[in-house]
Amino acid sequence: MAEPGPGLALRFQRRFLAARPLRSLPWPELEQSLQTAPDSALLADILHKTILHPLCVKYPPSAKYRRCFLTELIRKLESTAAEPLDELYEALADVLKEEESTHCYKNYLLPTGDCVSLSESTALVSAGTTGLLTWEAALHLAQWALQNPAVFRDRTILELGSGIGFTGIAICKTCQPRTFIFSDCHPHVLRQLGQNIRLNGFTPEPAVTWSTQTESQGQEVEGESCQNPQVIVAELDWGSVTEKQLLGLRADVVIAADVVYDPEIILALIGMLQKLCTCRADRKAPEVFIASTIRNPDTYQLFQAELDKVGIRWQMIPAHSSCNFLYDVQPDVTILQLFI
């Protein structure tokens, strides 16, 4: 047997609750375990840690995902001499009664024992944007943050292109920032972002007052416990935001994930970074970290070339040494630290 039953069930749990691609689940190990000891108890354990888990009951992945998962579990059961498992078939019958929804949930179990639950779109493109689901670079950046909490502790963080909020919520739950400013420019994304922040126990402050709140309240929270950071959601357009507004944010750290995928967006991002550089007055320049999935090497090289052109130095952050919730680390995801 490749690994003990309980460990295998937990591996299924972490991947399933986050609705990771079904092919990434440890099916070969399950087959080997069942061949070694054809016992339906292991399958029952997996069922209770996935489909019947309280998180799945409350915040379920899509009906299609659960249906395909259960179908594969049943296939594994029927390929062995194990006793039939009635609750497995009953669970599938229940899922088959459900109608497909345009939204689903994903639950990311953090190494701290906490969880980030997100409502996401089931479509790649929804409401004219790709921002209504979590992308790989956001997972990669969050894992790096969890391994480097000192970068964020007791500091004001600005996230560009927050999407539906995974990276920022994970940082708020584990890294104890003083203030976390989520930002995006698409109205549907901002609406979903606010819902996910509330879903995870935080109360976002009204976006309409973000430019004045951060400067006035940044001093007020000085010295307070960062167990419950101040959370702000800002509508921020990189092209129209002013240097005065950016100065008001008082950001110590700026992060972004999957924002380098289009030449026009790259130029807007570079312009935004230049504004951050020139608006800092007497304050220390913020630390900047940008995670990217390299889908098109030419586009990524353009980003690096544009950084060089405007004099923004950069260095690549080394890859993770271990995996916690980023189950299938993508070799084409990188993090750059920028020096503005």
C-alpha positions as CSV (number, residue, x, y, z in Angstrom):
1,M,0.0,0.0,0.0
2,A,1.4,3.4,-1.0
3,E,0.2,5.1,2.2
4,P,-2.1,4.5,5.2
5,G,-5.8,4.8,4.6
6,P,-6.4,7.9,6.8
7,G,-3.6,9.8,5.0
8,L,-5.0,8.9,1.6
9,A,-8.5,10.0,2.6
10,L,-7.2,13.4,3.8
11,R,-5.4,13.9,0.5
12,F,-8.7,13.3,-1.3
13,Q,-10.4,15.7,1.1
14,R,-8.0,18.6,0.5
15,R,-8.2,18.3,-3.3
16,F,-11.9,17.6,-3.4
17,L,-13.1,20.5,-1.1
18,A,-11.1,22.9,-3.3
19,A,-12.5,21.3,-6.4
20,R,-9.1,20.7,-7.9
21,P,-9.1,18.9,-11.2
22,L,-10.3,15.4,-10.7
23,R,-7.3,14.0,-12.5
24,S,-5.1,15.4,-9.7
25,L,-6.8,13.3,-7.1
26,P,-4.8,10.3,-5.8
27,W,-6.7,7.7,-7.8
28,P,-3.7,5.4,-8.4
29,E,-3.0,5.2,-4.7
30,L,-6.6,4.4,-4.0
31,E,-6.6,1.6,-6.6
32,Q,-3.4,0.1,-5.0
33,S,-5.0,0.3,-1.6
34,L,-8.1,-1.5,-2.7
35,Q,-6.2,-4.2,-4.5
36,T,-4.1,-4.8,-1.4
37,A,-7.1,-4.8,0.9
38,P,-10.5,-4.7,-0.9
39,D,-12.4,-3.0,2.0
40,S,-15.2,-0.6,1.5
41,A,-14.3,1.1,4.8
42,L,-11.6,3.2,3.0
43,L,-14.2,4.4,0.5
44,A,-16.6,5.2,3.3
45,D,-13.9,7.3,5.0
46,I,-13.2,9.2,1.7
47,L,-17.0,9.8,1.2
48,H,-17.3,11.2,4.7
49,K,-14.3,13.4,4.3
50,T,-15.5,14.8,0.9
51,I,-19.2,14.7,-0.2
52,L,-20.5,14.3,3.4
53,H,-18.1,16.7,5.0
54,P,-19.8,19.7,6.7
55,L,-18.0,22.1,4.5
56,C,-19.2,20.4,1.3
57,V,-22.7,20.2,2.6
58,K,-22.7,24.0,3.4
59,Y,-20.5,25.2,0.5
60,P,-20.6,22.5,-2.2
61,P,-18.5,22.3,-5.3
62,S,-20.5,22.2,-8.6
63,A,-23.0,19.4,-9.0
64,K,-21.1,18.3,-12.1
65,Y,-17.9,18.0,-10.1
66,R,-19.5,16.1,-7.3
67,R,-21.3,13.8,-9.8
68,C,-18.1,13.0,-11.7
69,F,-16.2,12.4,-8.4
70,L,-18.9,10.0,-7.0
71,T,-19.1,8.1,-10.4
72,E,-15.3,7.5,-10.2
73,L,-15.5,6.4,-6.6
74,I,-18.2,3.9,-7.5
75,R,-16.1,2.7,-10.4
76,K,-13.2,2.0,-8.1
77,L,-15.5,0.2,-5.7
78,E,-17.0,-2.0,-8.4
79,S,-13.6,-3.0,-9.7
80,T,-12.8,-4.7,-6.4
81,A,-14.3,-7.5,-4.3
82,A,-15.3,-5.0,-1.6
83,E,-18.7,-5.0,-0.1
84,P,-21.2,-2.7,-1.8
85,L,-21.5,0.7,-0.1
86,D,-25.1,1.9,-0.1
87,E,-24.4,5.5,1.1
88,L,-22.1,6.0,-1.9
89,Y,-25.0,5.2,-4.3
90,E,-27.4,7.3,-2.2
91,A,-25.0,10.2,-2.4
92,L,-24.9,10.0,-6.2
93,A,-28.7,9.8,-6.4
94,D,-29.0,13.0,-4.3
95,V,-26.5,14.8,-6.6
96,L,-28.3,13.7,-9.7
97,K,-31.5,15.4,-8.5
98,E,-29.7,18.8,-8.3
99,E,-29.8,21.3,-11.1
100,E,-26.6,22.9,-12.3
101,S,-25.9,26.4,-11.0
102,T,-23.9,29.3,-12.5
103,H,-22.0,29.5,-9.2
104,C,-20.3,26.9,-6.9
105,Y,-18.0,26.9,-3.9
106,K,-14.4,26.0,-3.3
107,N,-13.0,25.4,0.2
108,Y,-9.2,25.8,0.7
109,L,-7.9,24.1,3.9
110,L,-5.0,26.2,5.1
111,P,-2.0,24.7,7.0
112,T,-3.1,26.7,10.0
113,G,-6.3,24.7,10.3
114,D,-8.4,27.6,9.0
115,C,-10.3,27.5,5.7
116,V,-11.0,30.0,2.9
117,S,-14.4,29.4,1.4
118,L,-15.2,31.1,-1.9
119,S,-18.2,31.5,-4.2
120,E,-17.0,31.2,-7.7
121,S,-18.4,31.2,-11.2
122,T,-18.6,27.8,-12.9
123,A,-17.8,29.5,-16.3
124,L,-14.3,30.5,-17.4
125,V,-15.8,33.8,-18.6
126,S,-18.8,35.3,-16.8
127,A,-20.3,38.7,-17.0
128,G,-17.6,39.7,-19.5
129,T,-14.7,39.0,-17.2
130,T,-12.4,36.1,-16.2
131,G,-12.2,37.6,-12.7
132,L,-15.0,35.5,-11.1
133,L,-12.8,32.4,-10.4
134,T,-9.5,31.7,-8.7
135,W,-6.5,31.3,-10.9
136,E,-3.3,29.3,-10.2
137,A,-1.1,32.3,-9.6
138,A,-3.3,33.4,-6.7
139,L,-2.8,30.0,-5.0
140,H,0.9,30.3,-5.6
141,L,1.1,33.8,-4.2
142,A,-1.0,32.9,-1.1
143,Q,1.2,29.9,-0.3
144,W,4.3,32.0,-0.6
145,A,2.7,34.6,1.8
146,L,1.9,31.9,4.3
147,Q,5.5,30.8,4.3
148,N,6.7,34.5,4.7
149,P,4.2,36.0,7.1
150,A,6.7,38.7,8.4
151,V,6.4,40.4,5.0
152,F,2.7,41.2,5.9
153,R,2.5,41.3,9.7
154,D,1.3,44.6,11.1
155,R,1.5,46.3,7.7
156,T,-0.9,47.8,5.2
157,I,-1.3,45.6,2.1
158,L,-2.7,46.7,-1.3
159,E,-3.7,44.0,-3.6
160,L,-4.1,44.9,-7.3
161,G,-6.7,42.9,-9.3
162,S,-8.0,41.0,-6.3
163,G,-10.6,39.0,-8.2
164,I,-12.8,37.1,-5.9
165,G,-10.4,37.4,-3.0
166,F,-8.6,34.1,-2.3
167,T,-5.1,35.5,-1.8
168,G,-6.1,38.4,0.3
169,I,-8.5,36.4,2.5
170,A,-5.8,33.8,3.1
171,I,-3.3,36.5,4.1
172,C,-5.9,38.2,6.4
173,K,-6.5,34.9,8.1
174,T,-2.9,33.8,8.6
175,C,-0.4,36.7,8.3
176,Q,-1.9,39.4,10.6
177,P,-1.8,42.5,8.4
178,R,-2.8,45.8,10.0
179,T,-4.9,46.8,6.9
180,F,-5.7,44.9,3.8
181,I,-7.0,46.8,0.7
182,F,-8.6,44.6,-1.9
183,S,-9.0,46.3,-5.3
184,D,-10.4,45.6,-8.7
185,C,-12.2,47.6,-11.4
186,H,-15.0,45.3,-12.6
187,P,-18.4,45.8,-10.8
188,H,-19.4,42.2,-10.9
189,V,-16.0,41.2,-9.5
190,L,-16.2,43.8,-6.8
191,R,-19.7,42.5,-5.8
192,Q,-18.5,38.9,-5.6
193,L,-15.4,39.9,-3.8
194,G,-17.4,41.7,-1.1
195,Q,-19.6,38.6,-0.7
196,N,-16.6,36.3,-0.3
197,I,-14.9,38.6,2.3
198,R,-18.1,38.5,4.4
199,L,-18.4,34.8,3.9
200,N,-15.0,34.4,5.6
201,G,-15.9,36.5,8.6
202,F,-14.6,39.9,7.7
203,T,-16.5,43.1,7.3
204,P,-15.3,45.2,4.3
205,E,-15.5,48.9,4.7
206,P,-17.5,50.9,2.0
207,A,-15.5,51.3,-1.2
208,V,-16.8,54.8,-1.7
209,T,-14.7,56.2,1.1
210,W,-11.5,54.2,0.7
211,S,-9.3,57.1,-0.4
212,T,-10.0,59.0,2.8
213,Q,-10.4,56.1,5.3
214,T,-7.0,54.6,4.8
215,E,-5.0,57.8,5.5
216,S,-7.1,58.8,8.5
217,Q,-7.5,55.3,10.0
218,G,-4.0,54.1,9.3
219,Q,-2.8,55.9,12.5
220,E,-5.7,54.8,14.6
221,V,-5.0,51.1,14.4
222,E,-1.4,51.6,15.3
223,G,-0.4,49.1,18.1
224,E,-3.8,47.3,18.0
225,S,-4.0,43.6,17.6
226,C,-3.9,42.5,14.0
227,Q,-6.0,39.3,14.6
228,N,-8.8,41.2,12.9
229,P,-7.3,43.5,10.3
230,Q,-9.1,46.5,8.8
231,V,-10.5,45.3,5.5
232,I,-11.2,47.8,2.6
233,V,-12.6,47.1,-0.9
234,A,-11.6,49.7,-3.4
235,E,-12.7,50.2,-7.0
236,L,-9.3,51.0,-8.5
237,D,-8.7,51.7,-12.2
238,W,-5.0,51.6,-13.0
239,G,-5.3,54.2,-15.7
240,S,-7.4,56.8,-13.9
241,V,-6.2,56.5,-10.3
242,T,-4.3,59.6,-9.1
243,E,-1.0,59.8,-7.3
244,K,-2.8,61.5,-4.4
245,Q,-5.2,58.6,-4.1
246,L,-2.3,56.1,-4.1
247,L,-0.5,58.2,-1.5
248,G,-3.6,58.1,0.7
249,L,-3.5,54.3,0.7
250,R,-0.2,54.3,2.6
251,A,0.6,50.8,1.3
252,D,3.7,49.1,2.8
253,V,3.3,46.1,0.5
254,V,1.7,45.7,-3.0
255,I,0.8,42.3,-4.3
256,A,-0.9,41.0,-7.5
257,A,-1.6,37.7,-9.1
258,D,-2.3,36.8,-12.7
259,V,-2.3,40.4,-13.9
260,V,0.4,40.0,-16.6
261,Y,-1.5,38.4,-19.5
262,D,-2.2,41.2,-22.0
263,P,0.1,43.8,-23.5
264,E,-2.4,46.7,-22.9
265,I,-2.9,45.6,-19.3
266,I,0.9,45.4,-18.8
267,L,1.3,49.0,-19.9
268,A,-1.4,50.1,-17.5
269,L,0.2,48.1,-14.7
270,I,3.6,49.7,-15.4
271,G,2.0,53.1,-15.3
272,M,0.4,52.3,-12.0
273,L,3.7,51.2,-10.5
274,Q,5.3,54.4,-11.7
275,K,2.6,56.4,-9.9
276,L,3.3,54.4,-6.8
277,C,7.0,55.2,-7.1
278,T,6.5,58.9,-7.5
279,C,3.8,59.4,-5.0
280,R,5.5,58.1,-1.9
281,A,6.6,61.5,-0.6
282,D,8.8,60.9,2.5
283,R,7.5,57.3,2.9
284,K,9.6,54.2,2.1
285,A,8.7,52.7,-1.2
286,P,6.3,49.7,-0.9
287,E,7.6,46.2,-1.4
288,V,6.0,44.8,-4.6
289,F,5.4,41.1,-5.4
290,I,3.6,39.9,-8.6
291,A,2.8,36.3,-9.3
292,S,2.2,35.2,-12.8
293,T,1.2,32.1,-14.8
294,I,3.4,32.2,-17.9
295,R,0.8,31.3,-20.6
296,N,2.6,33.2,-23.3
297,P,6.4,33.6,-22.8
298,D,6.4,36.6,-25.2
299,T,3.9,38.5,-23.1
300,Y,5.8,37.8,-19.9
301,Q,9.1,38.9,-21.5
302,L,7.3,42.1,-22.6
303,F,6.4,42.8,-19.0
304,Q,10.1,42.3,-17.9
305,A,11.3,44.5,-20.8
306,E,8.8,47.2,-19.9
307,L,10.0,47.1,-16.3
308,D,13.6,47.5,-17.5
309,K,12.6,50.3,-19.8
310,V,11.2,52.5,-17.0
311,G,14.0,51.5,-14.6
312,I,12.1,49.2,-12.2
313,R,14.5,46.5,-11.1
314,W,13.1,43.0,-10.5
315,Q,14.2,39.6,-9.2
316,M,12.6,36.2,-9.3
317,I,11.5,34.7,-5.9
318,P,12.7,31.0,-5.5
319,A,10.0,28.3,-5.9
320,H,8.2,26.8,-2.9
321,S,10.1,24.2,-0.9
322,S,6.9,22.4,0.1
323,C,3.2,22.2,-0.7
324,N,0.3,22.8,1.7
325,F,-2.8,23.6,-0.2
326,L,-1.4,24.2,-3.7
327,Y,-1.7,20.5,-4.6
328,D,-0.4,20.5,-8.1
329,V,2.3,23.2,-8.3
330,Q,2.6,24.6,-11.8
331,P,6.2,25.0,-13.0
332,D,5.1,27.9,-15.1
333,V,4.0,30.1,-12.2
334,T,6.6,32.6,-10.9
335,I,6.8,35.4,-8.4
336,L,8.7,38.6,-9.2
337,Q,9.8,41.1,-6.5
338,L,9.9,44.6,-7.9
339,F,12.0,47.4,-6.6
340,I,10.2,50.7,-7.3
